[in-house]
Amino acid sequence: MAVPDFRVGDWCWMPRQTSACRVVDRQEVWGQVSFRVWLPGKDTVLRARAEDLTALEAVQPTADQVLHAVAAAKLQDALEDNLLLAPIQSSVVPLPHQLYALNRAMSRERIRYLCADEVGLGKTIEAGLVLRELKLRGRIQRVLVVAPKGLIRQWQAEMRLHFGEHLQHVEPAELAAFKQWRTDEENLWRAHDQVICSLDSVKPIDGRRGWSHEQVATYNRDRFEDLISAGWDLVIIDEAHRMGGSTEQVARYKLGAALAEASPYLLLLSATPHQGKTDQFMRLMQLLDRDAFPDEGSVTRERVQSFVIRTEKRVAINAEGQPLFKPRLTRLQAVAWESRHGAQRRLYEAVTDYVRHGYNQAMAAKQRHVGFLMILMQRLVTSSTAAIRATLEKRQAALENPPVQMDLAPVDLAEWAELDGQAQADVAFDAAGWALEKGEVETLLDLARETEAAGTDAKAEALVELAYKLQQEENDPALKLLVFTEFVPTQAMLAAFLESRGFSVVTLNGGMDLDARTRAQRAFAGEARVLISTDAGGEGLNLQFCHVIVNFDVPWNPMRLEQRIGRVDRIGQRKVVRAFNFVLEDTVEHRVRDVLEHKLAVIAEEFGVDKAADVMDSVDVEPAFDAVFVAAIQNPDSIDQACDAVVEVVRETVSDAKKHADLLADSHELDASSAKQWRDHPAQFWLERALRHGLVEQGGAIEPAGEGWRVQWADGSVSPQACFDARLGEEAPGLEWITLEDRRARAVIDRLPRCVAGQPVATVQVAGLPATVQGYWSLWQISLASDGRTRRRYLPVFVNDSGRSFVPTARRVWDLLLTEAVKVVGTVVGDQAVAAFEASHEAARVNGERVFQELATDNQNRVREERERADYAFDSRRQAVGRLGLPTVREHRLKRLTQEHEARLAALDQGAAATPDLHAVLIVRVAATTGSAGGEA
């Protein structure tokens, strides 16, 4: 067969690229003809032999090509129109306010936001939705989450449960071990694509007692510098208000500033971002955009609004449009000492005397670490005899065989406050003692052992009585109870006590891994009636199926109490939550708690907040509440004055938070039906249709296999059992759920054809179209290239046989091509195909102008916003430079600042220059359907 001879400017077909191409150069040397051809779809020029090319007329369009093009283009157009993939291609069904947060975050190219929803609205879920959305769009691969240590497990659990995302927890101990076998070029942080670490484990240090300069440098390199240089695409910082710092020199702020510079996408999460300190809030906002917030004067509602996503509890609704949260009933349950509890009461009084004496000794000797230990001892004795006995045994061992002393004095108070009670106990009992302490500990230990032998715990008995009473009140013999304690020995004692009385019990504590925690939670959701958890064990729990919680021992900080109750009083709870806070009657703790709760209730009523925890950070106020109880132990007559002091701190914090609420206000309406609409969106069907009809053309194959499909991908890999539907993927875990996150699927979607004049046009019959609809239907890509980025939209065009263009008909045909049976019944070639192309092109040029103008306007708005940011930052910095005292320094810095600003504006001007493009993706002739259109091709 003769090889066609093409001339410069001719369109032809390159089979191995399955694409039309245009000859841009022809060369004949030594009897051989070769070409350079331009592939418009890839916008690239290739060399080709004559035998690599065929005439356009030889191309036979197929139904597969048509169906792949219409589905892939539909999906791409929806993405450009801000289709949200995460609600469709995740197992979680977002609530209206979470969908709002995702939509806001994805509405701009520059994704750097403060997610400031009020407490309990699920900011972790919102961050997970943004993470999934960016992954599904192919915009990120490497993710870093930085969170307080106590929230690490919650993040891991929620990301795995709701999104199937694994976050690798990297601990400092791993870094030390890794150093022993790595090369200088290796960086542990690059070993995993999705990492979570605790905030304080990676912040830089300026020095440490006994360390050399080299040791400090090594520490900072491994934990801080390597982390920053690991190439993150998305950084999420939880409890981000802690990054603000009192100055720019604070280690946490240095960490936040470095991470903000290291990643293009940044999410800051905080329910309490403004702590009443504008300078600290300004530094937090500077992490998002330093140009937008150059000084405190820039912290205005107008400027902050662009960066804040916030929903208040009072407006949050569920999918039915009902308020998201129900009221709760909280009761202080005083447990009376009976005569049989005499030994336990004597033990309590003896430990309290020991704590009072030890704390005074510690303060006189400036031994803060001993003071920490004394606070713990008091909390332990109010927890249970088992807890104080176990700790006294450890304390005795530490005093008899002193370990290398752990000086806790330099420990940051915030770091200490982030530890739960058991973790604090594990650290503190090795602290150095004082004179005669050993004898006191031996006496107390003997008394504790006698108390345990004498009988049961007063609060344990009260717990059983309460359980039986609640069963009768609610007429539910299988009523579930969530019981919280601070300490593992108390947990073990309670488990044994309840099981001996016929209760089925499961336990959770900080020593259990994620799988063990999951099994315990499932057991509690099933047959088990009681779950006993420590604070560390309860992190990340979602126990909406339980509505009764007993705080067997009550944390001194009431904010920690709120965190516990939040395990059941959360989104999805259908009943009124009942919380019972156990305290021993006629104790310091009882008297302080009684006064505190009354005074805090007054504040809540005064400022119109549900509870102080909604506007306060638990860690920030922990030392203040510790001080109240210590003061009460030292002087029981001062309880009112001590409580007044801490309540005043709370009052000021709540007042400041309410005062600055307008700064964060984000007025918006929530659509109750939006979640269901997204869940039923046809995007997954479009993906399936595009892959089924596009894989063969690209060298792959797809065929039914059991419940799903067997997919042979173009790269040679195989998915033996795959599906495209979220519900089927959840019901049949053995199926591989294919989403746009899969790069193999993305490659099929992204490879759209390009149709040119003279290319044969398929004649198709489409089921569902009236016989009167006949003409040429085409699909056009309208694009705008600016500043290295390209925006695209897709326009359907229909020109009937009379030459008239109908926009509604074009859209209707596109919809039917996506859903109905399609049959290729012939081909239009030659001059008729050219004429059809030219008529369709003219209609696309006319109808597409509005679409292009929308793209151009969006681009102009983007450039204008960037110019405004640049001008604002320049003006602020110029004023700051103008305040410098030395004229020569002032002039030098002003000149450099002006040059940088002019260069930036020039780059923006260049970016504003937009290049349009209009080309055909597909053109078909729509013929009248006679009888049945046949099966789908």
Buried (B, 14 or more C-beta within 10 A) or exposed (E): EEEBEBEEEBBBBBEEBBBBBBBEEBEEEEEEBBBBBBBBBEEEBBEBEBEBBBEBBEBEBBBBBBBBBBBBBBBBBBBBEEBBBBBBBBEBBBBBBBBBBBBBBBEEEBBBBBBBBBBBBBBBBBBBBBBBBBBBBBBBBBBBBBBBBBBBBBBBBBBBBBBEBEBEBBEBEBBEEBEEEBEEEEBBBEBBBBBBBBBBBBBBEEEEEEEEEEEBEEBBBBBBBBBBBBEBBBBBBBBBBBBBBEEEEBBBBBBBBBBBEBBBBBBBBBBBBBBBBBBBBBBBBBBBBBBBBBBEEBBEEEBBBBBBBBBBBEBBBBBEEEEBBEEBEBEBBBBEBEEEBEBBBEBBEBBBEBBBBBBBBBBEEEBBBBBBBBBBBBBBBBBBBBBBBBBBBBBBBBBEEEEEEBEBEEBEBBBBBBBBBBBBBBBBBBBBBBEEBBEBBBEBBEBBBBBBEBBBBBBBBBBBEBBEEBBEEEEEEEBBBBBBBBBBBBBBBBBEBBEEEEBBBBBBBBEBEEEBBBEBBEBBBEEBBBBBBBBBBBBBBBBBEBBBBBBBBBBBBBBBBBBBBBBBBBBEBEBEBBBBBBBBEEBBBBBBBBBBBEBBEEBBEEBEBBBBBBBBBBBBBBBBBBBBBBBBBBEEEBBEEBBBEBBEBBBEBBBBBBEBEEBBBBEBEBBBEBBEEBBEBBBBBBBBBBBBBBBBBBEBEBEEBEBBBBBBBBEEEEBBBBBBBBEBBEEBEEBBBBBBBBEBBBBBBEBBBBBBBBBBBBBBBBBBBEEEBBBBBBBBBBBBBBBEEEBBBBBBBBBBEEEEBBEEBBEBBBBBBBBBBBBBBEBBBEEEBBEBBEBBBBBBBEBBEEBBEBBBEBBEEBBEBBBEBBBBBBEBBBEEBEEBEEEEEBEEBBEEBEEEBEEBBEEBEEBBEBEBBBBBBBBBBBBEBEEEBBEBB
